[in-house]
């Protein structure tokens, strides 16, 4: 453990050229390197859905594969999944704690913290032995917002602490990308409240295609669509934010995904989950993951009642 005074040459403020600077002493285990400049923060709910987890993993994968460090707060849920994905794809990641640097919270992330130290850093502004205290986590969120160049808000309930991080990032002039979910889904209520409240901020974008990050100079186009063109446009219109449809891209599906996709494509008016399970011969335990990947790849759209239709962009 090393305590680095603000103003020191080896302080993250100097190494990363942070603006605004954290301007506080930091305890660090691991290493903060010049290549960590321009880190992408990925934040969200402590109790995400499977869909939210997959979005977080894709965001982290895309960042890492384009040379960006992933930064988050080591909390349960989206934070944890973002760190894990960064490590999975052999990238660098930084965890900013709301506790003392020797107090890993939640406890189940002790092993993850050790892995992060080998491929990045664990950072705290609180003295060693500081326990998890509620008021300290919003303070931690401010440091995350200062250390990133862009932030992806994956999935947030109305009272999620990640909304604090996203708000601060906007205030500091950082780009903030918000993932949309199904309208009416309480797990995305915070996302839509945030979009509505800050819709006039030019640094706020709806993230319906990871290629949007390249348009904003974050990293090159990954070609990964989150939603179909029409779904993205509807979300943009509802929130009052302008969105540009993504270009049509050739689908890259494995053999099992093709089987499911072709059945859905043969039913343009929609097919329900149970019928799809029967026609495909794929078990109900495996089918949800396949459908999720088809949604992520922009091949199909999911509607209320587990109804699936082919994306218009692929017809």
ABEGO torsion letter per residue (X at the ends): XBBBBBGBAABAAAAAGBOBBAGBBBBBBEBBBAAABGBBBBBEBABBBAAAAAAAAAAAAAAAAAGBBBBBAGBBEAAAAAAAAAAAAGBBBBBBBABBAABBOBAAAAAAAAAAAAAEBBBBABBBGBBBBAAAAAAAAAAAAAABABBBBABBBAABAAAAAAAAAAAAGBBBBBBBBBBGBAAAAAAAAAAAAAAABAABBBBABAAAAAAAGABBBAGBBABBAAAAAAAAAAAGBBBBBBBBBBBBBBAAAAAAAAAAAABAAEBBAAAAAAAAGBBAAAAAAAAAAAAAAGABBBBBGGBBBBBAAAX
